[in-house]
């Protein structure tokens, strides 16, 4: 994904926007929406999504709580484990079908433990 550039439009009070100006602004906004959606699909912080930062999970519970519309190949899931540390797993499965997505063998522990933002 490429960085999103600025619109480059500079206006003073009272100036009117042309259809070309509006098109440039619309394109930039749409690029931002695509970028934000890409980031949202990339990492799923379960505790944040549920607004419960004390609840602890194991991998199968966490996987089951990822909503269907948030599943993505290569996505990461982060959650508070039963030992009180945050863990993060990446999905390496071939498809987003339930049987593949919920198969724990299709998830790899790409960071052993995350504690306060520092890798242990």
C-alpha positions, 0 to 999 in steps of 0.5 A: 500500500502506498502512502496517501498524499495531501489534496494540495488544495488551498482555498481562501474564504469565499472561493468556490470549489470546481468539480475537479477540486471536489473530485480530488478531495473525494479521491483522497477521502476514498484512499483514506477509507481504503487505508483505514479498512486495510489497517482494521482488517490487519489486526484484531485486538479482541479485548479492545473490540469487546471493551473488556481489558480484564477478560482472558482468553485462550486461542480457540475462544479468541478465534471464535469471537472474530466476526465473519466480516473481520476475517482476513488472510494474514490477519493478526489477533491479539488478546489477553491470555490466561497467564495475564500477558498479551499474545498475538497470533497470525492466520496462515490458513488457505481460506476464510471458511469456518473449518479453516479459520477455526483450526488452531494449526492455521494460527502461528505465534509470531510474537511470544509475549507482549507486555506493555508494548515490549517484546519479552 
